[in-house]
């Protein structure tokens, strides 16, 4: 198997401030948007300058079935809500055999939302939790 083959099953490991918060099944929202300011220069009728401004980083949302790692999220939230301190972290995409595919450094993480599971004994679906985090930027590592 080569590295160019697309992984059909990927897991995402999240660590914040050195604390491993476990593996997640989905990770969405990694992205950025640059504000663009148009500037029409006097005497230049051929084009308008497009000047880059602030970068806005989108929130990252991770989901997984409830596992023993759910306790780790609870502890991290409890510590963070007592004393809000932005911490750097890492998201690692993993193959099913847990070997890394790629990782991203995530800077200045703070929690935005945690949604606990809904338990429905009549549903065959697993109980799922969702964690949403805000951050100050990310880069592949």
Buried (B, 14 or more C-beta within 10 A) or exposed (E): EEEEEEBEEBBBBBBBBEBEBBBBBEBEEBEEEEEEEEEEEEEEEEEEEEEEEEEEBEBBBBBBEBBEBBEBBEEBEEBBEEEEEBBBBBBBBBBEEEEEEEBBBBBBBBBEEBEEEEEEEEEEEEBBBBBBBBBEEBEEE
